[in-house]
Amino acid sequence: MIDPPTQPPEHPERKTELDQAVDFTVQLLVEEAHTVGWQRVEFSRL
C-alpha cells in the first residue's frame, strides 16, 4: 500500500517522499472508510 523509498536515509528529499506517500495512503484509507459507511468527520477525529 505504501511505496518503498527511492532515496537513501541521508537524502534531503526523503522526508518529503515519506510525507507524500503517507498523505496518499491516508487519503485512500479515508475514502475506503467513507465508502463502507463511516462519515469523513468521524474518521478525521482519530
C-alpha positions in Angstrom: 0.0 0.0 0.0 2.9 2.4 0.7 5.7 2.5 -1.9 9.2 1.9 -0.7 11.6 4.9 -0.5 13.6 5.7 -3.6 16.2 7.8 -1.7 18.8 6.7 0.9 18.1 7.7 4.5 20.5 10.7 4.4 19.0 12.2 1.3 17.3 15.6 1.9 14.2 14.7 -0.1 13.5 11.5 1.8 11.2 13.3 4.3 9.2 14.9 1.5 8.9 11.5 -0.2 7.6 9.9 3.1 5.1 12.8 3.6 3.7 12.3 0.1 3.5 8.5 0.5 1.7 8.8 3.8 -0.7 11.5 2.7 -1.7 9.5 -0.3 -2.2 6.3 1.7 -4.2 8.1 4.4 -6.4 9.6 1.7 -7.1 6.2 0.3 -8.0 4.9 3.7 -10.4 7.8 4.4 -12.1 7.2 1.0 -12.4 3.5 1.8 -13.9 4.1 5.2 -16.3 6.6 3.7 -17.3 4.0 1.1 -18.2 1.5 3.7 -20.3 3.9 5.7 -18.1 6.0 8.0 -18.6 9.7 7.8 -15.4 11.6 7.0 -15.8 13.7 10.2 -15.8 10.6 12.3 -12.7 9.3 10.7 -10.8 12.6 11.0 -11.2 12.6 14.8 -8.6 9.8 15.1 
